[in-house]
């Protein structure tokens, strides 16, 4: 028969062995996972930089198109001032009609 002290020592030794095994396995897992995590982080960083660059490029394009549209509008107004005034008046009248229509239809629903 085993003494309680020897049973306790055996359990303690087994627990230490298990703890050592768990420690070794967790170190192995960390060593295997670390390069994968690093690669994923690098890819995410690269992707975020590309996204920022794409947004920046899109903003430049929009700004250029807006500048071109503005220049074209100014040139048209200088070339055809009467037509430009008539177009602006017609657009203003159309917007006024639409605003009144939507305003009156909203009042009918309330």
Backbone as a ProteinNet text record, in pm:
[ID]
protein_1_A
[PRIMARY]
XXXXXXXXXXXXXXXXXXXXXXXXXXXXXXXXXXXXXXXXXXXXXXXXXXXXXXXXXXXXXXXXXXXXXXXXXXXXXXXXXXXXXXXXXXXXXXXXXXXXXXXXXXXXXX
[TERTIARY]
81.2	0	87	41.4	119.1	79.3	179.7	152.3	91.1	13.2	-46.2	60.2	177.1	284.5	333.3	349.3	397.6	291.7	163.1	55.6	56.7	73.7	78.2	198.2	311.7	431.3	408.8	345.7	318.4	223.9	120.8	26.1	96.6	179.2	254	347.5	415.4	506.6	429.4	314.1	231.2	180.2	138.8	90	201.3	321.4	436.1	465.1	460	485	380.9	255.4	148.4	170.3	204.9	229.2	345.6	452.5	565.9	525.4	445.7	399.8	312.4	222.9	135.8	219.7	318.9	406.8	482	535.5	608.2	516	397.7	302.3	257.2	234.3	191.3	303.8	427.1	540.6	547.6	526.4	525.5	415.4	298.4	186.9	221.2	277.6	318.4	419.5	515.5	617.8	557.8	456.4	391.7	297.1	230.2	129.4	192.4	301.1	362.4	388.9	449.6	472	341.1	240.7	112.2	48.8	50.2	-5.8	72	201.6	284.3	251.6	236	204.1	66.4	-29.5	-163.7	-160.3	-84.5	-72.8	-9.2	93.6	159.5	63.3	-13	-109.7	-218.8	-264.6	-367.2	-312.9	-189.8	-126.5	-113.4	-68	-55.1	-190.7	-290.9	-425	-477.7	-453.6	-501.3	-429.6	-300	-226.6	-280	-308.4	-363.8	-500.8	-581.2	-714.4	-703.1	-613.1	-592.9	-545.4	-452.8	-404.5	-516.5	-602.6	-713.6	-811.9	-841	-931.9	-870.1	-742.4	-673.1	-677.1	-649.5	-652	-792.6	-893.7	-1031.9	-1065.6	-1018.3	-1044	-977.9	-855.5	-788.4	-867.3	-918.2	-996.1	-1122.8	-1192.8	-1315.5	-1284.7	-1178.3	-1139.3	-1106.5	-1034	-1000.7	-1125.7	-1217.6	-1341.2	-1424.8	-1429.2	-1505	-1442.1	-1310.1	-1241.8	-1268	-1264.3	-1291.9	-1435.9	-1529.3	-1669.3	-1687.9	-1620.9	-1629.9	-1573.2	-1457.8	-1396.8	-1487.3	-1544.9	-1634.3	-1757.2	-1808.5	-1926.2	-1893.5	-1781.6	-1740.8	-1721.5	-1659	-1638.8	-1772.3	-1868.3	-1998.5	-2070.5	-2063.5	-2130.6	-2071.3	-1941.2	-1876.6	-1914.4	-1925.1	-1955.8	-2103.9	-2191.9	-2336.8	-2405.1	-2383.1	-2438.4	-2591.7	-2658	-2803.4	-2861.2	-2807.4	-2853.5	-2828.7	-2713.6	-2680.4	-2780.7	-2820	-2918.5	-3054	-3093.8	-3222.4	-3223.5	-3113.2	-3103.2	-3110.5	-3040.2	-3041.4	-3181.9	-3251	-3387	-3481.6	-3468.4	-3554.2	-3527.6	-3401.3	-3366.8	-3422.2	-3411.4	-3465.1	-3616	-3683	-3828.9	-3868.7	-3797.6	-3827.9	-3808.6	-3701.6	-3678.7	-3786	-3830.8	-3936.8	-4066.6	-4099.6	-4220.8	-4210.2	-4095	-4075.8	-4085.4	-4024.3	-4028	-4171.2	-4246.8	-4386.6	-4469.7	-4444.2	-4518.1	-4494.4	-4367.9	-4336.4	-4384.6	-4377.7	-4424.2	-4575.3	-4648.7	-4795	-4837.5	-4766.6	-4802.6	-4773.8	-4675.6	-4645.4	-4755.3	-4805.8	-4912.2	-5041.9	-5067.9	-5188.5	-5184.1	-5064.4	-5049.2	-5055.2	-5039.5	-5039.8	-5173.1
-116.2	0	124.5	223.4	346.3	440.6	512.5	609.9	735	811.9	935.1	1031.1	1031	1120.9	1080.6	951.2	906.2	928.8	915	943.4	1091.6	1174.3	1318.9	1354.9	1291.5	1316.5	1271.6	1159.6	1109	1203.5	1249.9	1343.4	1473.5	1520.2	1643.9	1629.1	1515	1490.2	1482.5	1415.7	1404.8	1542.4	1623	1758.3	1843.1	1829.5	1903.3	1859.7	1728.8	1676.2	1729.1	1729.4	1782.3	1930.4	2005.7	2149.2	2174.5	2093.9	2108.7	2078.2	1973.4	1935.1	2044.4	2098.3	2206.5	2327.7	2359.2	2473.1	2453	2332.8	2303.6	2312.3	2254.7	2257	2400	2476.9	2615.2	2695.5	2668.7	2735	2695	2566.6	2520.2	2589.9	2600.3	2667.3	2813.7	2881.5	3021.7	3034.6	2942.7	2948.4	2923.6	2839.8	2813.7	2926.5	2984.2	3085.5	3222.7	3253.5	3386.7	3428.6	3343	3386.5	3409.5	3328.8	3345.6	3477.6	3507.2	3633	3751	3738.8	3845.8	3866.9	3757.9	3767.6	3831.7	3792.2	3850	3999.2	4035.5	4177.5	4257.9	4201	4268.8	4285.5	4180.6	4188.7	4290.8	4294	4392	4533.6	4553.3	4684.6	4725.2	4632.4	4661.1	4695.2	4618	4641.6	4778.3	4815.4	4946.3	5059.6	5042.6	5145.3	5156.3	5041.2	5045.1	5111.4	5084.3	5146	5297.2	5341.2	5485.9	5549	5483	5534.8	5541.9	5439.6	5438.3	5550.7	5573.3	5682.5	5817.3	5832.3	5956.9	5980.9	5876.9	5889.2	5925	5861.3	5893.2	6038	6085.6	6225.4	6320.7	6287.9	6372.2	6375.3	6259.1	6253.5	6336.9	6324.9	6401.8	6551.3	6589.4	6730.7	6780.9	6700.2	6739.7	6752.7	6657.4	6663.5	6784.3	6815.4	6932.7	7060.4	7065.7	7184	7196.6	7085	7087.7	7130.5	7079.7	7117.9	7266.7	7315.2	7457.4	7542.3	7501.7	7575.7	7574.2	7458.3	7446.7	7535.4	7539.9	7622.8	7770.4	7811.5	7952.5	7986.4	7897.8	7921.4	7931.6	7842.4	7845.6	7975.8	8018.4	8142.9	8261.3	8262.2	8372.1	8367.6	8248.5	8231.4	8256.8	8210.5	8218.9	8276.8	8404.1	8457.7	8457.7	8487.1	8492.2	8352.3	8254.8	8116.5	8070.3	8106.2	8065.1	8121.9	8248.6	8310.2	8242.3	8212.7	8146	8005.3	7935	7799.6	7808.4	7904.3	7919.7	7955.9	8043.7	8082.5	7962.8	7884.1	7766.7	7664.3	7644.1	7550	7599	7728.4	7784.6	7769.7	7794.1	7780.5	7634.6	7542	7399.1	7357.8	7405.4	7372.5	7432.3	7552.8	7616.1	7535.6	7492.7	7411.8	7281.3	7214.3	7088.4	7110.4	7217.4	7245.6	7270.6	7345.3	7372.1	7244	7162.7	7037	6947.1	6928.4	6841.8	6902.6	7032.9	7100	7084.9	7102.7	7091	6944.5	6849.9	6708.2	6663.1	6719.1	6684.7	6738.1	6857	6915.9	6836	6777.7	6698.2	6568.7	6513.3	6388	6408	6526.8	6552.8	6572.7
0	0	0	-70.5	-79.6	30.7	75.2	180.4	118.4	196.4	144.9	93.1	155.5	111.8	-26.3	-54.6	-184.9	-292.5	-256.3	-351.8	-386.6	-285.3	-307.7	-394.2	-370	-450	-593.8	-612.3	-747.5	-820.8	-752.6	-814.6	-848.4	-757.9	-780.5	-899.2	-909.1	-1022.4	-1152.6	-1150.6	-1270.8	-1313.2	-1216.6	-1246.6	-1305.7	-1252.3	-1306.6	-1448.1	-1472.9	-1607.2	-1705.8	-1662.8	-1748.6	-1773.9	-1670.9	-1685.7	-1780.5	-1767.8	-1859.2	-2002.5	-2020.4	-2154.3	-2214.9	-2134.4	-2181	-2218	-2138.4	-2165.7	-2296.5	-2316.5	-2440.7	-2560.9	-2549.8	-2662.4	-2691.7	-2588.4	-2612.2	-2677.3	-2642.6	-2706.9	-2853.9	-2882.5	-3021.2	-3101	-3040.3	-3108.1	-3134.4	-3034	-3053.8	-3166.2	-3172	-3276.7	-3414.3	-3423	-3552.1	-3592	-3494.9	-3522.8	-3548.3	-3484.3	-3494	-3638.6	-3723.8	-3862.3	-3938.5	-3909.2	-3976.8	-3936.4	-3808.3	-3759.4	-3817.7	-3823.1	-3880.1	-4027.6	-4100.7	-4244.3	-4262.8	-4181.1	-4191.4	-4158.7	-4056.5	-4020	-4133	-4195.2	-4307.1	-4423.8	-4454.4	-4563.8	-4534.1	-4410.6	-4372.6	-4385.1	-4343.1	-4353.7	-4500.8	-4584.8	-4728.1	-4789.1	-4751.8	-4803.7	-4761.9	-4637.8	-4591.6	-4665	-4691.1	-4767.3	-4909.8	-4971.1	-5107.3	-5107.9	-5006.2	-4999.1	-4984.5	-4898.6	-4881	-5011.4	-5080.4	-5208.4	-5311.5	-5314.4	-5409.9	-5380.7	-5253.2	-5216.2	-5253.1	-5224.9	-5258.5	-5409.7	-5488.1	-5634.3	-5682.4	-5622.6	-5659.4	-5627.4	-5513.9	-5477	-5575.5	-5618.9	-5718.8	-5849.1	-5889.9	-6014.8	-6004.2	-5891.1	-5872	-5873.3	-5805.4	-5802.2	-5943.5	-6021.4	-6158.2	-6244.3	-6230.3	-6308.7	-6270	-6141.6	-6096.9	-6151.6	-6151	-6205.1	-6354.5	-6426.8	-6570.9	-6597.7	-6519.1	-6536.6	-6508.5	-6406.6	-6373.8	-6486.9	-6537.9	-6649.5	-6772.8	-6802.4	-6917.5	-6900.2	-6779	-6751.2	-6770.2	-6719.4	-6734	-6881.8	-6956	-7100	-7173.4	-7137.4	-7202.5	-7170.9	-7043.6	-7004.7	-7079.6	-7096.1	-7171.4	-7319.6	-7374.5	-7516.3	-7545	-7457.7	-7477	-7351.9	-7319.9	-7195.4	-7191	-7303.2	-7303.7	-7280.6	-7353.6	-7335.5	-7191.8	-7136	-6999.8	-6900	-6919.4	-6830.4	-6845.4	-6971	-6992.2	-6931.4	-6946	-6887.5	-6735.3	-6677.3	-6531.3	-6483	-6557.2	-6518	-6528.2	-6634.4	-6651.1	-6541	-6507.3	-6400.5	-6266.7	-6241.5	-6118	-6110.7	-6224.2	-6227.2	-6203.9	-6266.2	-6248.2	-6102.7	-6041.6	-5900.8	-5811	-5843.8	-5765.6	-5775.9	-5897.6	-5917.8	-5839.6	-5846.6	-5773.5	-5622.5	-5574	-5430.4	-5384.7	-5463.5	-5426.8	-5433.7	-5534.4	-5548.6	-5427.9	-5392.7	-5279.2	-5147.3	-5136.9	-5015.5	-5001.3	-5109.5	-5102.2	-5084.7	-5144.2	-5126.8	-4984.9	-4920.8	-4782.2	-4690.3	-4720.5	-4638.8	-4652.5	-4772.2	-4791.6	-4713.1	-4689.3	-4615.8	-4465.2	-4418.6	-4272.5	-4216.9
[MASK]
++++++++++++++++++++++++++++++++++++++++++++++++++++++++++++++++++++++++++++++++++++++++++++++++++++++++++++++

